[in-house]
């Protein structure tokens, strides 16, 4: 999809202003920096190539320089200088991370976040807020229910997600019975959360049921 085809509130710069930089994906952050494309290439296409270049550089241990960026079609001298200046300022002034962020980019990593509720004797409803790079912002237990139902209102889930400027949320709860079958309340909760997330621009990425030995996605 071209940038001009996106809803205005979903365009990188508008999204950044509304939700903060952490809510943007790597591609969207680069598109916000680059600003615009040209007659031949849309800004999102250019940003995708630069994103690939940055990831390759990180994996192979080399620094992206003027020459490398100039090989990306659509990257002119002004845009290259702006990107390199932004990278250098970040290197000089942003403190190095003391601990590696938790990136929830595989099912195993997501399920690991619910390990502490798998054996609970009451249902615990947990919300994970994520940034645009699938990094965990916060983990919260927002509801502890009865043995057979977790009735959660969208406001309990999305109030903190909005404060976190989250890009998406993952929710999950345990079934003390050991059954992985979603209850009618589970399905209704999922439907309401998905609808609320769509309206707020913070999509529900998944809703998981966990037991001591297994898990299941409701979506």
KOLBA-119380 format. One record per atom (N, C-alpha, C): x, y, z; residue in one letter. Coordinates in steps of 0.05 Angstrom, whole numbers, plus 5000, padded with zeros to 4 digits. Each point is the difference from the previous one (the first is absolute). Layout:
% KOLBA-119380
XYZA ...
% end
This chain:
% KOLBA-119380
501749765000X 498350245000X 501750255000X 499450194983X 501450254999X 499250185023X 501750195007X 499450175023X 497450164995X 499650094976X 497650154993X 497449845002X 500349735000X 497649835002X 499349945029X 501750075018X 499549955029X 498150215011X 498449925020X 498450205015X 502050205012X 499250255000X 501950215009X 501149945028X 498349905018X 500949965028X 501949765002X 500249844979X 501849775000X 502650064986X 500350244990X 502650074987X 502150065021X 502549944994X 502150005020X 500250255017X 500050244987X 500450245016X 497550065017X 497749964989X 497550055016X 499849805023X 500849754994X 499949795021X 502050075022X 502450094992X 502050085020X 499150235018X 498750194988X 499050235015X 497849925020X 498449814992X 497749915017X 500849805021X 501949824994X 500649785018X 502849995010X 501850164988X 502849985008X 501649824983X 502750045000X 501749854982X 500049705006X 499649925025X 500149715006X 497849844987X 497950134992X 497749864988X 500549934971X 502150114988X 500549964971X 501849764996X 499649864978X 501849794992X 502650124989X 502049844996X 502550104988X 499550134973X 498349874984X 499450104974X 498750285002X 498150035018X 498650255004X 501950225010X 501849935018X 501950205010X 501850104977X 500949824983X 501750084978X 498450174980X 497549934996X 498350164981X 499550285012X 499850025026X 499650265013X 502650174996X 502349875002X 502550154996X 500450084971X 499449824982X 500550054972X 498050214990X 497649985009X 498050214994X 498349964976X 501249974977X 498449974975X 501649844979X 498649904981X 501349854979X 500450184976X 500049884976X 500350164976X 498149884978X 500350094976X 498249914979X 500349704995X 502349895005X 500549724994X 499349815023X 500550105024X 499849815023X 498550145024X 498249855012X 498550105024X 501949995024X 499550185019X 501850015024X 500149745015X 497849855001X 500049755014X 501749794986X 500250014974X 501749824985X 502950075006X 500750254999X 502750095006X 500749925029X 498250055019X 500549945028X 500549705004X 498549834985X 500349715002X 502849924992X 501150124979X 502749944991X 502150095020X 499650235012X 501850105020X 499949825025X 497649925007X 499749825023X 501549744996X 499849894976X 501549754994X 503050055002X 500950234990X 502850075002X 500950025029X 498550135017X 500750035028X 500149735014X 498249824994X 500049745013X 502349834991X 500750024974X 502349864990X 502650105013X 500150275003X 502450125012X 500349915029X 497749995015X 500149915028X 500949715001X 498949834983X 500649715001X 502949954992X 501150164982X 502749954990X 502150185014X 499150185017X 501850155017X 501450234985X 498750134981X 501250234987X 498150245003X 501150244998X 498550255003X 499050094973X 497550095000X 498850114976X 501250284995X 501150044976X 501250254993X 498750134976X 501150234991X 498950154978X 499949824974X 502149864996X 500249844975X 497849785000X 499649875023X 498049795001X 497250114995X 499450235013X 497350114996X 499650114972X 502150094987X 499750114973X 499349784980X 500549755008X 499349784982X 497149935001X 498550115018X 497149955002X 498550184981X 498649894981X 498550174980X 498050185015X 500150254992X 498250205013X 501250165022X 502449925009X 501350155022X 501950214988X 499250255003X 501750224990X 501950105021X 501750184993X 502050105018X 498950125025X 497850164998X 498950135023X 498949795020X 498649804990X 498849805018X 502249835013X 502149944985X 502249845011X 501350165023X 500550254996X 501250165021X 498250025025X 497450034995X 498250015023X 500049745016X 500049774986X 500149755014X 502649965016X 502250054987X 502649975013X 500350185024X 499050254997X 500150185023X 498349905023X 497649894994X 498349895021X 501349765014X 501349834984X 501449765011X 502250095019X 501550204991X 502450095016X 499150145026X 497950164998X 499050135025X 499049795020X 498649794990X 499149795017X 502449865013X 502149954985X 502349865011X 501450175021X 500050264996X 501450185019X 498550055026X 497450034998X 498450105022X 498249795014X 499249794986X 498249815013X 501649815016X 499349955025X 501549825017X 499849714990X 502249855002X 499949724991X 498149845018X 498749804989X 498149845015X 501749815019X 499250005025X 501449835019X 499049725000X 497549974992X 498849734997X 498749984973X 500149764989X 498849964974X 497050015002X 498650134982X 497150015001X 498949724994X 497649955011X 498749754995X 498450034974X 500849854980X 498650024974X 498249754997X 497550044997X 498149784998X 499449944971X 502049894987X 499849954971X 499649714993X 499749825020X 499449724994X 497849915020X 498549794993X 498049905019X 501149915026X 502349885000X 501349905025X 500550245019X 501050224990X 500650235016X 497450125012X 497950004984X 497450105010X 499049825022X 499949754995X 499049815020X 501550015026X 502650054998X 501750025025X 499050225018X 498850214989X 499050225017X 497649925017X 498849774994X 497749915015X 500649765018X 502649945003X 500849775016X 499150025029X 499950245011X 499450035028X 497049975007X 498249994980X 497249965006X 498949734992X 501749834988X 499049754989X 498949825022X 501050015024X 499249825022X 498150145020X 499250244995X 498350155019X 497249865002X 498950025024X 497449875005X 497750194994X 500550254994X 498050184989X 501050104974X 498150094983X 500850114975X 501350275003X 502350034988X 501550265000X 500150104971X 499250244996X 500050124973X 502350204999X 501949944981X 502550154998X 500150154974X 500950245000X 500350174976X 502950064996X 501049954976X 502750084992X 499750234980X 501450225005X 500050224981X 502750004985X 499950044974X 502349984983X 500450254984X 502650064994X 500550234982X 500049904971X 500750184982X 499949944972X 502049794991X 502049945016X 502049794993X 499449745015X 497649975011X 499249765015X 501649975026X 501050235011X 501449995025X 498050045023X 500349855021X 498250015023X 500450275014X 497850155003X 500050255015X 499349945029X 497849855005X 499249945027X 498249755000X 500049875023X 498349775004X 498350065025X 497449964998X 498250075022X 497849795003X 499449935025X 497649835005X 497850205006X 497950004983X 497950205002X 497549885012X 499849745003X 497649885011X 500649735012X 498949945023X 500049735012X 497249935004X 499149784986X 497249935000X 499449755015X 497749884993X 499149755012X 501449774985X 499349765008X 501249764988X 499149964971X 497850134992X 499049934974X 499550234981X 500750245008X 499650234982X 501850235007X 501050134979X 501450265003X 498550214984X 498650175014X 498550214987X 501550265001X 501150074978X 501850234999X 498950214981X 499850255010X 499150224983X 502350114985X 499650094975X 502250124984X 501550225014X 498650165017X 501450235012X 502249905019X 499749775013X 502249905017X 502449914983X 499549924976X 502249914983X 501450244986X 498450194990X 501150204982X 500850265014X 499150045025X 500750255014X 503150015003X 501249795010X 502949995003X 501449994973X 498849864981X 501249994973X 500350284988X 498050165004X 500150284990X 502150155014X 500249975027X 502150145015X 502849914991X 500249744994X 502649894991X 500750084972X 498150124986X 500350064971X 500649744985X 498649795007X 500549744988X 499149994971X 501449834985X 499349954972X 498049774997X 500049825020X 498249775000X 499949885028X 498149825004X 499949865026X 499649714995X 501049845018X 499449715001X 498849955027X 497949855001X 498749935025X 499949705003X 499849915025X 499849725005X 498949945028X 498849775003X 499149925026X 500249705003X 500049915025X 500349725005X 497249875004X 499949744995X 497749845006X 500749805022X 499250055025X 500749815021X 498949724996X 497949974984X 498949744994X 501849834983X 501950124986X 501749864982X 499049984972X 497550104995X 498849994974X 501050234983X 500549944974X 500850224982X 497750104983X 497649905006X 497750094985X 499150275009X 499850204982X 499150275008X 497149995008X 499450145022X 497250025009X 498650224984X 497350015001X 498750224987X 500950275009X 500650025027X 501150265010X 502750064989X 501749794996X 502650054987X 499750114972X 498249884985X 499750094972X 498850284999X 498150065018X 498850275000X 502150215008X 501649935020X 502150185009X 502050064977X 500749794985X 501850034978X 498850184978X 497549964994X 498650164980X 500050295008X 499450065025X 499850285009X 502850135001X 502049855008X 502750115000X 501050064972X 499449824982X 500950044972X 498750244988X 497450045005X 498650234990X 501150265012X 500450005027X 501150235013X 502850074990X 501749804997X 502750044990X 500050124972X 498149914983X 499850104973X 499350305001X 498150075017X 499150285002X 502250185011X 501649895019X 502150165012X 502650014985X 500349824980X 502549984985X 502149855015X 499249845020X 501849835015X 499049714997X 500749874979X 498749744994X 500649785021X 498049835003X 500449765017X 501549804983X 502549955007X 501649814984X 499449715006X 499149945024X 499349725006X 498649995027X 498449805004X 498849935026X 500549715005X 501549945021X 500849725005X 498749895025X 499449744998X 499249845023X 502349835007X 500849995026X 502249845009X 499149815022X 501149765000X 499749805021X 502849915008X 500249835021X 502649925009X 501749874978X 498749884980X 501549844980X 499650094971X 498350194995X 499450074972X 499050294998X 499550084975X 498950274996X 498449994974X 498350214997X 498450024976X 499450304994X 500050074975X 499350274992X 497050004993X 498650215009X 497250034994X 499650144973X 501950174993X 499750144974X 500449814977X 
% end
